[in-house]
Amino acid sequence: QVQLVESGGGLVQPGGSLRLSCVASGSIFSFYDVGWYRQVPGKQRELVAVISRSGHTNIVDSAKGRFTISRDNSKNLVYLQMNSLKPEDTAVYYCLVGSYWGQGTQVTVSS
């Protein structure tokens, strides 16, 4: 059974930064693209960023220039570096590897 654990969320002021981490049990990252998603209550979960097995990345337009996704397959880790955070970035952030979801980490951007 694969387990994913996200961490790094928290409360930050507008304009601040956070780095989210997603670690997997077992060496699975190298076999899959990895995505970061976010969800706010009452809305569908949306894709924020994805990184392919080869390292190609794609960021949603609303986060381009502010968010960066990276991976370290040797450590089974994927990161989401979030800069210049805005209140509308407030959500629970999840990582997806293959068909596996983590439990999510809350990001709150507020003054």
SULMOSUL-V168093 format. One record per residue. N is the residue number from 1. RES is the residue in one small letter. PHI is phi in whole degrees, 0 to 359 (NA if undefined). D_CENTER is the distance of its C-alpha to the mean C-alpha in whole Angstrom. Layout:
N;RES;PHI;D_CENTER + N;RES;PHI;D_CENTER
This chain:
1;q;NA;21 + 2;v;276;17 + 3;q;237;15 + 4;l;245;12 + 5;v;231;11 + 6;e;267;8 + 7;s;207;9 + 8;g;105;10 + 9;g;287;10 + 10;g;162;13 + 11;l;260;16 + 12;v;219;16 + 13;q;282;19 + 14;p;306;18 + 15;g;91;18 + 16;g;279;16 + 17;s;228;13 + 18;l;216;11 + 19;r;238;9 + 20;l;269;6 + 21;s;235;7 + 22;c;228;7 + 23;v;243;11 + 24;a;248;13 + 25;s;278;17 + 26;g;89;19 + 27;s;269;19 + 28;i;251;17 + 29;f;303;14 + 30;s;295;17 + 31;f;265;18 + 32;y;227;15 + 33;d;292;13 + 34;v;232;9 + 35;g;238;7 + 36;w;253;4 + 37;y;235;6 + 38;r;218;8 + 39;q;214;11 + 40;v;248;14 + 41;p;304;17 + 42;g;86;20 + 43;k;236;17 + 44;q;286;16 + 45;r;294;12 + 46;e;237;11 + 47;l;286;9 + 48;v;253;7 + 49;a;203;7 + 50;v;219;9 + 51;i;230;10 + 52;s;280;14 + 53;r;299;16 + 54;s;273;18 + 55;g;100;15 + 56;h;291;15 + 57;t;241;12 + 58;n;215;12 + 59;i;240;11 + 60;v;297;12 + 61;d;306;15 + 62;s;292;14 + 63;a;244;12 + 64;k;298;14 + 65;g;85;15 + 66;r;242;13 + 67;f;252;9 + 68;t;225;9 + 69;i;249;7 + 70;s;213;10 + 71;r;217;11 + 72;d;227;14 + 73;n;297;15 + 74;s;294;18 + 75;k;251;16 + 76;n;55;14 + 77;l;236;11 + 78;v;231;8 + 79;y;242;6 + 80;l;232;5 + 81;q;272;8 + 82;m;241;9 + 83;n;244;13 + 84;s;49;15 + 85;l;294;14 + 86;k;239;16 + 87;p;305;17 + 88;e;287;15 + 89;d;277;12 + 90;t;299;13 + 91;a;181;11 + 92;v;268;10 + 93;y;256;6 + 94;y;234;6 + 95;c;252;5 + 96;l;232;9 + 97;v;231;11 + 98;g;63;14 + 99;s;253;15 + 100;y;257;14 + 101;w;249;11 + 102;g;276;10 + 103;q;273;12 + 104;g;94;9 + 105;t;223;9 + 106;q;279;11 + 107;v;241;10 + 108;t;235;14 + 109;v;247;15 + 110;s;202;19 + 111;s;266;22
